[in-house]
Amino acid sequence: MIVANWDYKIPHSKAVEAYNTARKYFEKYGSIGCALFNHLGTNVGSYSFSAGFENNANFGEFDDKVSNDEEFQKDMSPYFDVTDWENMNLYIPLAHKMDPDPGQKHCFAQWLFKYDDEEDLIKTSEVFFNYWMENGGNGGTVGTFRGSHIGQYGFGIRFRSMKDYGLAHDKLNEKNVWASHREFLNKCEFTGFNLSRVLESNWD
């Protein structure tokens, strides 16, 4: 799986309307699901549109089709005219534990960072997945980017609510989890953090 992700600013009154218009074409041309997010943190005030694809060929076929669809261009033009594009990335998971949870508009805690040892990163991420899951998370992912964040990694944990995230973070603070992994964390060059909320989704 790969995830295409667009970050942008758009008037709040148009955000969901634009998502629903675009979503129809993503469904038509092969996306396995898409979602609209807003953020607290590095990207506060921005929205993200994320869409999943089976592989690079699936994404490429989608892009070929939508780029040549005049109806897509026509339908999206009013929204593109008021959109301020910020970033576009393809996210490639390296380790992923996220079972379907239909009907839930999730929240995510997401870290961006640089790290020199990918093998060590994947191994250590498994440990952090377990910490978060045992304390209220219900999914985790770590992966790489192609695009605006190339050369960086993303680590994300899914929650059923922002309160669940807060409770988990408080518990891990009390257990001194971060202090016990200081050597690993000191090697991370953190470049961003977001608390993100799903506003709309057709992606279970």
Buried (B, 14 or more C-beta within 10 A) or exposed (E): BBBBBBBBBBEEEBBBEBBEBBBEBBBEBBBBBBBBBBBBBBBEEBBBBBBBBEEEEBBEBBEEBBEEBEEBEEBBEEBEEEBEEBBBBBBBBBBEBBEEEEEBBBBBBBBBBEBEEEEEBBEBBEEBBEBBBEBBBBBBBBBBBBEEBEEBBBBBBBBBBBEBBBBBBEBBEEEEBEEEBEEBBEBBEEBBBBBBBBBBBBBE
